[in-house]
Amino acid sequence: MEETLKILVVDDDEVDRMAVRYPLTEAGIKMELSEVGNGNDAFSALSTTAYDCVFLNYRLLYPDGLTLIQQLRSSEIKVPLVVLTGQGDEQIAVQLIKAGATDYLSKSKISPETLVQVLRSAIRVYRAEMQAALANQQLRESHEQLIRKNQELERQQQQIQMQNFKLSEALLLKSHFLATMSHELRTPMNAIIGFSQILLRPKFGQLTHQQADMVERILNNGKHLLMLLNEVLDFSKLEAGRLDLKGEIFDVSKVINLAVGEMRSLADAKNLSLLVQTDLQNPLVFNDPVRIKQILINLLSNAIKFTESGEIWVEVKELPANRVTIIVRDTGIGIAPRDFKRIFEAFRQVDQTITRKYPGTGLGLAIIDSLVRMMGGKIFLESKLGIGSMFKIELPRQITLSTEAADAPALQLDSDGVFCSAKNQHHSSFQASKASIGYPKFQL
């Protein structure tokens, strides 16, 4: 259905107005046509009524066409304006278009066809301009919204930075508190352990069976508490970045056997077999032997704790690219895949309840993870519920220290896997081997 156009003709000459009215009627334009004879009446009509198009004779007596256009634009009255000119007025018409008119048409060229063409073109151009203006307005509003959102994001970012600063400060205070408390508690705990050991020596007097049992309980619980304090102290140092590796060349198989020997009594108490297999052509590595032993003792402690029956294996093997792997496998309760990542978090245990069956701080694996990362190594976990778990640690044969000890020998590892100190005191080579089991895998 064709729309009805509201058209206004502004001309002080009745004949000229009829020259516009008649062609529009002949062209069959569906319209409501209004006519006024001067600029003031045109301004009043346009101020109160919305027209689809205005045909304006630019030679109005008062005000003239240019003045009327300027008044309309200054009043923000927007409507398609077609200026009707006489012969030779094209230059003036161009000035009127610059002032705000939409198009112009010479009166000598008025016909139904040209008038309809100019009318539709003016309306189309006007509507396109209005759509463009609306789009620009929406863009400006969107831009203003983006500016406000950016300002809000900046404010939130500042708040987050402040919260992160406070959080970092709280973490430092926490680490300092843990380190201080652990250090202060270790002194009396060492005294308790020392005096308990003295009381158990026969040369200091024979204790009754009941007394010896009580002192042994004091000693064992003191050692357990000291181990927990050491874990907290090590973790606080790691978290604060104050724990350094002390590298030296040592026989890794001897350190492994030493750690296994210390844990064997705990395995024997639960009737667990504790097996060790070393497959190293070259047992020498450059690492921190104390921390290697700590890693293995923590792994063995967990394996013994969570294994009720069966066996625990410790394997040490060569790997390609001058690397060594230490594997601890057990036939324990296993770990669900959903817990693979959580167990390496600090103070995190699979069972977090206060009535949990297996005690501990939940720091052992977090400390292992941090130490292995410091050594440039990786941890692999494979486990199945009810079947057992395997922790595999891959380490470089030679670690890189952040701060070398002043008395550490100059050391390099050649392409054949040979350690060469400054005095050429240590030499070794190795060949690769691999091991894996069919458990679900997880790599840190």
Summary of the structure (lengths in Angstrom):
residues: 444
radius of gyration: 45.8
end to end distance: 71.0
largest distance: 140.1
contacts: 1302
relative contact order: 0.07
helix: 50%
strand: 19%
